[in-house]
Amino acid sequence: MAHTMVSVATGVLCPVIGKLSTLLQMKYNRLKGVDNEILSLKDELSSMNALLLKLEDIDDLDIQVKEWRDQIRELSYDIEDRVDYFMYQVDGDAHRRESIKGDKMAHQIIKLKARVDMASERRKRYNFDETLSSSIGVVPIDPRLPALYAEKENLVGIDTPRVELIRFLTEGEDKLLQKLQVVSIVGLGGLGKTTLARQVYEKIGGQFDCQAFVSVSQKPDIRKIFKNILINITELDYGAIDAWDEERLINKLREFLNDKRLNFNG
């Protein structure tokens, strides 16, 4: 069987679990001797799937957890191949149904279950659940945060690009009033992009009606970004807008920024 690489959590085990459920529901008397083994296999895979779902929330996985996850992925492919074969035999014509023996199916299911049990034992031995529980909910520190509070006297080589950027943003101001102006500061990490943006932001902020400096992560929460902008440019507090949906946040931003010049850094 050709397999498509899919999400570890939802794309690998869920189809297999679903097929095992279907196999249990098939009306074939020779399944009666193996239904307990199939049910046991299905339950163990469901337990593993619950753990795999948590992996999607963790960016930096322990090497042992990664190896275990990959092992489960490969194991799920083997199980799916075998279950597909069983379903093909059971759901076929009388000749195909007669060609499969209940004890042979039971033996193969037991072998698969033994492999799953070994993976489950490894999960318990290395306390994967405890490791993941301690990792979930830990918010990583934005690596750009120190740049926001860098001391001016410690900044080296930033004067020239700051002057050039300010000149670009402020020359011909009458014309710039009529259109949106976007400047991107690009480069490798650690070159001082955030520091430069912060310096320009502080230098020319007084020339605008309002301004906002908002940190945007690689996986941005759009609703949170809108709320942070509103808090920066208005007198609203977080509690007043915390429950607002994106549409209401956008409408409030449009209303407030009408006929205003905004200096926004993100």
Short mmCIF file of the C-alpha atoms (twelve columns), coordinates in Angstrom:
data_MODEL
# 
_entry.id   MODEL 
# 
loop_
_atom_site.group_PDB 
_atom_site.id 
_atom_site.type_symbol 
_atom_site.label_atom_id 
_atom_site.label_alt_id 
_atom_site.label_comp_id 
_atom_site.label_asym_id 
_atom_site.label_seq_id 
_atom_site.Cartn_x 
_atom_site.Cartn_y 
_atom_site.Cartn_z 
_atom_site.pdbx_PDB_model_num 
ATOM 1   C CA . MET A 1   0.000   0.000   0.000  1 
ATOM 2   C CA . ALA A 2   1.256   3.490   -0.846 1 
ATOM 3   C CA . HIS A 3   1.095   5.832   2.119  1 
ATOM 4   C CA . THR A 4   0.894   9.613   2.120  1 
ATOM 5   C CA . MET A 5   2.970   11.490  4.698  1 
ATOM 6   C CA . VAL A 6   0.451   13.185  6.956  1 
ATOM 7   C CA . SER A 7   0.125   14.750  10.384 1 
ATOM 8   C CA . VAL A 8   1.587   12.506  13.067 1 
ATOM 9   C CA . ALA A 9   -1.275  13.143  15.460 1 
ATOM 10  C CA . THR A 10  -4.415  13.125  13.361 1 
ATOM 11  C CA . GLY A 11  -3.293  11.523  10.103 1 
ATOM 12  C CA . VAL A 12  -1.520  8.369   11.241 1 
ATOM 13  C CA . LEU A 13  -3.417  6.640   14.021 1 
ATOM 14  C CA . CYS A 14  -6.953  7.915   13.473 1 
ATOM 15  C CA . PRO A 15  -7.440  6.091   10.127 1 
ATOM 16  C CA . VAL A 16  -6.083  2.857   11.613 1 
ATOM 17  C CA . ILE A 17  -8.327  3.139   14.664 1 
ATOM 18  C CA . GLY A 18  -11.298 3.781   12.391 1 
ATOM 19  C CA . LYS A 19  -10.538 0.722   10.268 1 
ATOM 20  C CA . LEU A 20  -10.214 -1.474  13.350 1 
ATOM 21  C CA . SER A 21  -13.665 -0.272  14.438 1 
ATOM 22  C CA . THR A 22  -15.033 -1.112  10.992 1 
ATOM 23  C CA . LEU A 23  -13.433 -4.553  11.112 1 
ATOM 24  C CA . LEU A 24  -15.099 -5.222  14.465 1 
ATOM 25  C CA . GLN A 25  -18.499 -4.324  13.014 1 
ATOM 26  C CA . MET A 26  -18.239 -6.667  10.041 1 
ATOM 27  C CA . LYS A 27  -20.700 -9.548  10.189 1 
ATOM 28  C CA . TYR A 28  -18.405 -12.537 9.790  1 
ATOM 29  C CA . ASN A 29  -18.517 -15.447 12.191 1 
ATOM 30  C CA . ARG A 30  -14.789 -16.105 12.045 1 
ATOM 31  C CA . LEU A 31  -14.118 -12.728 13.621 1 
ATOM 32  C CA . LYS A 32  -15.673 -13.929 16.854 1 
ATOM 33  C CA . GLY A 33  -12.425 -15.550 17.915 1 
ATOM 34  C CA . VAL A 34  -10.345 -12.431 17.363 1 
ATOM 35  C CA . ASP A 35  -12.641 -9.554  18.301 1 
ATOM 36  C CA . ASN A 36  -11.110 -9.250  21.778 1 
ATOM 37  C CA . GLU A 37  -7.615  -8.969  20.292 1 
ATOM 38  C CA . ILE A 38  -8.795  -6.346  17.784 1 
ATOM 39  C CA . LEU A 39  -10.544 -4.371  20.538 1 
ATOM 40  C CA . SER A 40  -7.447  -4.495  22.742 1 
ATOM 41  C CA . LEU A 41  -5.269  -3.278  19.864 1 
ATOM 42  C CA . LYS A 42  -7.722  -0.488  19.093 1 
ATOM 43  C CA . ASP A 43  -7.818  0.685   22.724 1 
ATOM 44  C CA . GLU A 44  -4.032  0.806   23.010 1 
ATOM 45  C CA . LEU A 45  -3.704  2.773   19.772 1 
ATOM 46  C CA . SER A 46  -6.371  5.210   20.985 1 
ATOM 47  C CA . SER A 47  -4.327  5.824   24.131 1 
ATOM 48  C CA . MET A 48  -1.216  6.465   22.041 1 
ATOM 49  C CA . ASN A 49  -3.139  8.787   19.752 1 
ATOM 50  C CA . ALA A 50  -4.131  10.954  22.715 1 
ATOM 51  C CA . LEU A 51  -0.441  11.384  23.540 1 
ATOM 52  C CA . LEU A 52  0.494   12.071  19.924 1 
ATOM 53  C CA . LEU A 53  -2.096  14.836  19.774 1 
ATOM 54  C CA . LYS A 54  -0.137  16.659  22.473 1 
ATOM 55  C CA . LEU A 55  3.047   16.547  20.388 1 
ATOM 56  C CA . GLU A 56  1.600   19.079  17.957 1 
ATOM 57  C CA . ASP A 57  1.756   21.739  20.694 1 
ATOM 58  C CA . ILE A 58  5.469   21.218  21.343 1 
ATOM 59  C CA . ASP A 59  8.061   22.623  18.933 1 
ATOM 60  C CA . ASP A 60  11.230  21.266  20.548 1 
ATOM 61  C CA . LEU A 61  10.740  17.561  21.244 1 
ATOM 62  C CA . ASP A 62  13.184  15.372  23.133 1 
ATOM 63  C CA . ILE A 63  15.134  13.058  20.803 1 
ATOM 64  C CA . GLN A 64  13.707  9.942   22.492 1 
ATOM 65  C CA . VAL A 65  10.167  11.237  22.046 1 
ATOM 66  C CA . LYS A 66  10.855  11.924  18.361 1 
ATOM 67  C CA . GLU A 67  12.180  8.391   17.861 1 
ATOM 68  C CA . TRP A 68  9.140   6.936   19.631 1 
ATOM 69  C CA . ARG A 69  6.793   9.063   17.516 1 
ATOM 70  C CA . ASP A 70  8.475   7.873   14.304 1 
ATOM 71  C CA . GLN A 71  8.309   4.274   15.507 1 
ATOM 72  C CA . ILE A 72  4.559   4.594   16.048 1 
ATOM 73  C CA . ARG A 73  4.163   6.098   12.582 1 
ATOM 74  C CA . GLU A 74  5.918   3.161   10.912 1 
ATOM 75  C CA . LEU A 75  4.048   0.679   13.092 1 
ATOM 76  C CA . SER A 76  0.729   2.250   12.132 1 
ATOM 77  C CA . TYR A 77  1.538   1.691   8.457  1 
ATOM 78  C CA . ASP A 78  2.154   -2.014  9.083  1 
ATOM 79  C CA . ILE A 79  -1.072  -2.326  11.057 1 
ATOM 80  C CA . GLU A 80  -3.053  -0.490  8.375  1 
ATOM 81  C CA . ASP A 81  -1.681  -2.779  5.647  1 
ATOM 82  C CA . ARG A 82  -2.696  -5.863  7.609  1 
ATOM 83  C CA . VAL A 83  -6.139  -4.496  8.528  1 
ATOM 84  C CA . ASP A 84  -6.785  -3.557  4.880  1 
ATOM 85  C CA . TYR A 85  -5.959  -7.132  3.930  1 
ATOM 86  C CA . PHE A 86  -8.326  -8.514  6.576  1 
ATOM 87  C CA . MET A 87  -11.131 -6.211  5.414  1 
ATOM 88  C CA . TYR A 88  -10.535 -7.207  1.786  1 
ATOM 89  C CA . GLN A 89  -10.829 -10.881 2.714  1 
ATOM 90  C CA . VAL A 90  -13.804 -10.544 5.050  1 
ATOM 91  C CA . ASP A 91  -15.773 -8.206  2.770  1 
ATOM 92  C CA . GLY A 92  -15.129 -10.234 -0.378 1 
ATOM 93  C CA . ASP A 93  -16.877 -13.144 -2.027 1 
ATOM 94  C CA . ALA A 94  -17.399 -16.499 -0.377 1 
ATOM 95  C CA . HIS A 95  -14.138 -17.899 -1.748 1 
ATOM 96  C CA . ARG A 96  -12.066 -15.084 -0.221 1 
ATOM 97  C CA . ARG A 97  -13.903 -15.354 3.078  1 
ATOM 98  C CA . GLU A 98  -13.219 -19.077 3.235  1 
ATOM 99  C CA . SER A 99  -9.519  -18.523 2.515  1 
ATOM 100 C CA . ILE A 100 -8.928  -16.680 5.778  1 
ATOM 101 C CA . LYS A 101 -8.881  -18.614 9.022  1 
ATOM 102 C CA . GLY A 102 -9.852  -17.102 12.317 1 
ATOM 103 C CA . ASP A 103 -6.843  -18.526 14.157 1 
ATOM 104 C CA . LYS A 104 -4.458  -17.153 11.524 1 
ATOM 105 C CA . MET A 105 -6.016  -13.706 11.803 1 
ATOM 106 C CA . ALA A 106 -5.836  -13.899 15.591 1 
ATOM 107 C CA . HIS A 107 -2.157  -14.855 15.428 1 
ATOM 108 C CA . GLN A 108 -1.328  -11.875 13.215 1 
ATOM 109 C CA . ILE A 109 -3.350  -9.481  15.368 1 
ATOM 110 C CA . ILE A 110 -1.548  -10.758 18.474 1 
ATOM 111 C CA . LYS A 111 1.832   -10.177 16.799 1 
ATOM 112 C CA . LEU A 112 0.848   -6.607  15.950 1 
ATOM 113 C CA . LYS A 113 -0.454  -6.089  19.475 1 
ATOM 114 C CA . ALA A 114 2.882   -7.307  20.867 1 
ATOM 115 C CA . ARG A 115 4.710   -4.630  18.861 1 
ATOM 116 C CA . VAL A 116 2.290   -1.988  20.105 1 
ATOM 117 C CA . ASP A 117 2.774   -3.204  23.685 1 
ATOM 118 C CA . MET A 118 6.545   -2.855  23.300 1 
ATOM 119 C CA . ALA A 119 6.108   0.742   22.137 1 
ATOM 120 C CA . SER A 120 3.726   1.384   25.020 1 
ATOM 121 C CA . GLU A 121 6.229   -0.060  27.495 1 
ATOM 122 C CA . ARG A 122 8.940   2.217   26.117 1 
ATOM 123 C CA . ARG A 123 6.570   5.155   26.577 1 
ATOM 124 C CA . LYS A 124 6.139   4.239   30.247 1 
ATOM 125 C CA . ARG A 125 9.816   3.442   30.839 1 
ATOM 126 C CA . TYR A 126 10.968  6.868   29.658 1 
ATOM 127 C CA . ASN A 127 8.026   8.751   31.254 1 
ATOM 128 C CA . PHE A 128 7.019   10.403  27.985 1 
ATOM 129 C CA . ASP A 129 3.687   11.521  29.448 1 
ATOM 130 C CA . GLU A 130 5.381   13.314  32.339 1 
ATOM 131 C CA . THR A 131 7.942   14.893  30.011 1 
ATOM 132 C CA . LEU A 132 5.240   16.184  27.693 1 
ATOM 133 C CA . SER A 133 3.082   17.450  30.550 1 
ATOM 134 C CA . SER A 134 5.963   19.550  31.852 1 
ATOM 135 C CA . SER A 135 6.617   20.934  28.363 1 
ATOM 136 C CA . ILE A 136 3.045   21.877  27.474 1 
ATOM 137 C CA . GLY A 137 2.077   25.347  28.553 1 
ATOM 138 C CA . VAL A 138 5.654   26.608  28.801 1 
ATOM 139 C CA . VAL A 139 5.792   29.745  26.694 1 
ATOM 140 C CA . PRO A 140 9.201   30.215  25.034 1 
ATOM 141 C CA . ILE A 141 10.833  33.615  25.389 1 
ATOM 142 C CA . ASP A 142 10.803  35.606  22.184 1 
ATOM 143 C CA . PRO A 143 14.496  35.832  21.149 1 
ATOM 144 C CA . ARG A 144 13.844  39.382  19.963 1 
ATOM 145 C CA . LEU A 145 12.797  40.566  23.431 1 
ATOM 146 C CA . PRO A 146 16.283  41.647  24.650 1 
ATOM 147 C CA . ALA A 147 16.640  43.852  21.566 1 
ATOM 148 C CA . LEU A 148 13.643  45.911  22.664 1 
ATOM 149 C CA . TYR A 149 15.465  46.991  25.812 1 
ATOM 150 C CA . ALA A 150 19.037  47.283  24.560 1 
ATOM 151 C CA . GLU A 151 20.950  50.189  26.077 1 
ATOM 152 C CA . LYS A 152 21.763  52.891  23.510 1 
ATOM 153 C CA . GLU A 153 25.409  53.071  24.564 1 
ATOM 154 C CA . ASN A 154 25.804  49.364  23.796 1 
ATOM 155 C CA . LEU A 155 24.542  49.693  20.223 1 
ATOM 156 C CA . VAL A 156 27.308  49.529  17.615 1 
ATOM 157 C CA . GLY A 157 27.004  50.292  13.900 1 
ATOM 158 C CA . ILE A 158 23.343  51.238  14.059 1 
ATOM 159 C CA . ASP A 159 23.595  54.999  13.487 1 
ATOM 160 C CA . THR A 160 23.986  54.952  9.699  1 
ATOM 161 C CA . PRO A 161 21.108  52.559  8.896  1 
ATOM 162 C CA . ARG A 162 18.916  54.395  11.420 1 
ATOM 163 C CA . VAL A 163 19.538  57.765  9.743  1 
ATOM 164 C CA . GLU A 164 18.924  56.302  6.280  1 
ATOM 165 C CA . LEU A 165 15.707  54.637  7.377  1 
ATOM 166 C CA . ILE A 166 14.415  57.788  9.072  1 
ATOM 167 C CA . ARG A 167 15.230  59.828  5.970  1 
ATOM 168 C CA . PHE A 168 13.359  57.352  3.798  1 
ATOM 169 C CA . LEU A 169 10.291  57.501  6.039  1 
ATOM 170 C CA . THR A 170 10.170  61.252  6.560  1 
ATOM 171 C CA . GLU A 171 11.319  62.845  3.295  1 
ATOM 172 C CA . GLY A 172 8.416   64.047  1.197  1 
ATOM 173 C CA . GLU A 173 6.004   63.778  4.092  1 
ATOM 174 C CA . ASP A 174 3.172   65.552  2.260  1 
ATOM 175 C CA . LYS A 175 3.140   62.839  -0.366 1 
ATOM 176 C CA . LEU A 176 3.434   60.045  2.190  1 
ATOM 177 C CA . LEU A 177 0.330   61.327  3.963  1 
ATOM 178 C CA . GLN A 178 -1.737  60.086  1.030  1 
ATOM 179 C CA . LYS A 179 -0.634  56.463  1.008  1 
ATOM 180 C CA . LEU A 180 0.436   53.494  3.075  1 
ATOM 181 C CA . GLN A 181 4.190   53.238  3.485  1 
ATOM 182 C CA . VAL A 182 5.725   49.840  4.332  1 
ATOM 183 C CA . VAL A 183 9.405   49.215  5.034  1 
ATOM 184 C CA . SER A 184 10.819  45.728  5.617  1 
ATOM 185 C CA . ILE A 185 14.049  45.223  7.559  1 
ATOM 186 C CA . VAL A 186 15.416  41.834  6.546  1 
ATOM 187 C CA . GLY A 187 18.498  39.816  7.423  1 
ATOM 188 C CA . LEU A 188 19.804  36.909  9.455  1 
ATOM 189 C CA . GLY A 189 18.944  36.540  13.114 1 
ATOM 190 C CA . GLY A 190 21.107  38.497  15.526 1 
ATOM 191 C CA . LEU A 191 21.977  41.332  13.146 1 
ATOM 192 C CA . GLY A 192 19.974  43.911  15.088 1 
ATOM 193 C CA . LYS A 193 16.826  44.235  12.971 1 
ATOM 194 C CA . THR A 194 14.523  44.562  15.979 1 
ATOM 195 C CA . THR A 195 16.882  47.008  17.676 1 
ATOM 196 C CA . LEU A 196 17.024  49.175  14.552 1 
ATOM 197 C CA . ALA A 197 13.236  49.150  14.206 1 
ATOM 198 C CA . ARG A 198 12.843  50.122  17.860 1 
ATOM 199 C CA . GLN A 199 15.302  53.012  17.534 1 
ATOM 200 C CA . VAL A 200 13.522  54.407  14.466 1 
ATOM 201 C CA . TYR A 201 10.165  53.939  16.188 1 
ATOM 202 C CA . GLU A 202 11.257  56.000  19.185 1 
ATOM 203 C CA . LYS A 203 12.964  58.661  17.067 1 
ATOM 204 C CA . ILE A 204 10.076  59.559  14.763 1 
ATOM 205 C CA . GLY A 205 7.097   58.594  16.916 1 
ATOM 206 C CA . GLY A 206 6.247   62.198  17.720 1 
ATOM 207 C CA . GLN A 207 5.564   62.921  14.049 1 
ATOM 208 C CA . PHE A 208 2.549   60.594  14.022 1 
ATOM 209 C CA . ASP A 209 -0.914  60.823  15.549 1 
ATOM 210 C CA . CYS A 210 -0.422  57.443  17.194 1 
ATOM 211 C CA . GLN A 211 2.009   54.551  17.141 1 
ATOM 212 C CA . ALA A 212 2.284   50.903  18.119 1 
ATOM 213 C CA . PHE A 213 5.215   48.520  18.522 1 
ATOM 214 C CA . VAL A 214 3.925   44.939  18.525 1 
ATOM 215 C CA . SER A 215 5.952   41.733  18.540 1 
ATOM 216 C CA . VAL A 216 4.722   39.197  15.960 1 
ATOM 217 C CA . SER A 217 5.790   35.561  16.303 1 
ATOM 218 C CA . GLN A 218 6.384   33.058  13.518 1 
ATOM 219 C CA . LYS A 219 2.971   31.572  14.331 1 
ATOM 220 C CA . PRO A 220 0.989   34.778  14.840 1 
ATOM 221 C CA . ASP A 221 -2.266  34.968  16.756 1 
ATOM 222 C CA . ILE A 222 -4.088  37.564  14.623 1 
ATOM 223 C CA . ARG A 223 -6.688  38.348  17.266 1 
ATOM 224 C CA . LYS A 224 -3.990  38.935  19.878 1 
ATOM 225 C CA . ILE A 225 -2.083  41.218  17.484 1 
ATOM 226 C CA . PHE A 226 -5.181  43.344  16.872 1 
ATOM 227 C CA . LYS A 227 -5.768  43.621  20.619 1 
ATOM 228 C CA . ASN A 228 -2.170  44.673  21.266 1 
ATOM 229 C CA . ILE A 229 -2.386  47.358  18.578 1 
ATOM 230 C CA . LEU A 230 -5.599  48.729  20.071 1 
ATOM 231 C CA . ILE A 231 -4.088  48.836  23.553 1 
ATOM 232 C CA . ASN A 232 -1.058  50.706  22.169 1 
ATOM 233 C CA . ILE A 233 -2.979  53.384  20.287 1 
ATOM 234 C CA . THR A 234 -6.077  53.872  22.446 1 
ATOM 235 C CA . GLU A 235 -6.909  54.219  26.120 1 
ATOM 236 C CA . LEU A 236 -8.719  50.878  26.140 1 
ATOM 237 C CA . ASP A 237 -7.446  48.298  28.612 1 
ATOM 238 C CA . TYR A 238 -7.028  44.591  27.912 1 
ATOM 239 C CA . GLY A 239 -9.996  43.531  30.000 1 
ATOM 240 C CA . ALA A 240 -12.365 45.731  28.005 1 
ATOM 241 C CA . ILE A 241 -11.508 44.114  24.666 1 
ATOM 242 C CA . ASP A 242 -10.408 40.614  25.682 1 
ATOM 243 C CA . ALA A 243 -13.663 38.988  24.537 1 
ATOM 244 C CA . TRP A 244 -13.896 40.865  21.231 1 
ATOM 245 C CA . ASP A 245 -13.785 38.822  18.039 1 
ATOM 246 C CA . GLU A 246 -11.624 39.730  15.036 1 
ATOM 247 C CA . GLU A 247 -14.413 41.568  13.223 1 
ATOM 248 C CA . ARG A 248 -15.115 43.860  16.164 1 
ATOM 249 C CA . LEU A 249 -11.408 44.521  16.684 1 
ATOM 250 C CA . ILE A 250 -10.944 45.424  13.016 1 
ATOM 251 C CA . ASN A 251 -13.961 47.721  13.038 1 
ATOM 252 C CA . LYS A 252 -12.652 49.519  16.125 1 
ATOM 253 C CA . LEU A 253 -9.215  49.918  14.546 1 
ATOM 254 C CA . ARG A 254 -10.710 51.310  11.336 1 
ATOM 255 C CA . GLU A 255 -12.877 53.707  13.308 1 
ATOM 256 C CA . PHE A 256 -10.027 54.980  15.462 1 
ATOM 257 C CA . LEU A 257 -7.446  55.270  12.671 1 
ATOM 258 C CA . ASN A 258 -9.698  57.171  10.297 1 
ATOM 259 C CA . ASP A 259 -7.795  60.325  9.198  1 
ATOM 260 C CA . LYS A 260 -4.855  59.506  11.483 1 
ATOM 261 C CA . ARG A 261 -1.193  58.827  10.766 1 
ATOM 262 C CA . LEU A 262 -0.021  55.625  12.419 1 
ATOM 263 C CA . ASN A 263 3.570   54.576  13.082 1 
ATOM 264 C CA . PHE A 264 3.386   50.788  13.393 1 
ATOM 265 C CA . ASN A 265 6.288   48.414  14.013 1 
ATOM 266 C CA . GLY A 266 5.740   44.689  14.139 1 
# 
